[in-house]
């Protein structure tokens, strides 16, 4: 019986995928095998030694202590693309809000509700105050071409915008899905200098933190607009506010409010609604649960942020799963310990400083051998499973 500890409210559509005969799911469970969370901050949370995986029902994972998890062999999953359509729709809405002063007009009209007879005349008299440019024919720069960035770029092409994209690490799948009409920018500076609108779709990391700063803002066209639904830390807030106050930046739309931005009239703050749709919550929960089931029962890793993609078709009754530091001679030390045990198939994959092994054997691996492998310098996690037996029980 696997134990899954849930943190935050997880969509019922996802939770119902856990087979009741093999999984116990709840908020308060001793010694859980895995943790399923949304946006809860786990940095100060004590994660039990029993935990083998943490699944984040969402794309961002800065709320999870990934480096500590890696050191302990805890695989961290996220669900890229699960909320992509929800964020894309809000990004398109944000472009329109940034451009047409729709919000200002709505707020103004609410203020004349107590003078109903004068409403028609006032509307005609004052509507020019809320005039704003159309998107069609303008240039949009999309920074980050993952699942969301690609969708925003493609839809902006459909709106008649000239679209440029910048992502030096674009994946093959993303490139296949990107419209041919999207122009490639060789540098971030080149994209910023040519764009009327900027939409940010980057993960937050040491290399992307503050990527839009005072220097980058000076490169941009005067009166350009920025939409940031990715992470607040991607921009230097003080530089953004200065650019808004001087008119170098016309509007900044963000899903990450702060007291300073709320005090700035040209900043439009949204209360973190990017993925707040029932469809997105369901999609992310379903992906997270499916990834946990596959990992716990077969050792398969998909969409991990700290360990490599690793999958091996089952060809033997017993399976050994080993996570280790990516250093020389690790695989040979493991196979030397398994001498005398018939290995049917295996796969070794690495990612940065860690590697992961799936080894299928004809015989069950003795406990003494498992302990020997655990004692090897550089090994961070060892687990033995019987996937064929579990697969039979999935019905």
Secondary structure, 3 states (H helix, E strand, C coil): CEEEEECCCCCHHHHCCCCCCCEEEECCCCCCCEEEECCCCCCCCCCCCCCCEEEECCCCCCCCCHHHHHHCCCEEECCCCCCHHHHHHHHHHHHHHHHHCHHHHHHHHHCCCCCHHHHHHHHHHHHHHHCCCCCCCCEEEEECCCHHHHHHHHHHHHCCCEEEEECCCCCHHHHHHCCCCCEECCCHHHHHHHCCEEEECCCCCCCCCCCECHHHHHHCCCCEEEEECCCHHHECHHHHHHHHHHCCEEEEEECCCCHHHHCCCCEEECCCCCCCCHHHHHHHHHHHHHHHHHHHHHCCECCECCCCCECCCCCCCEEEEEEEECCCCHHHHHHHHCCCCCEEEEEEEEECCEEEEEEEECCCCCHHHHHHHHHCCCEEEEEEECHHHHHHCCC
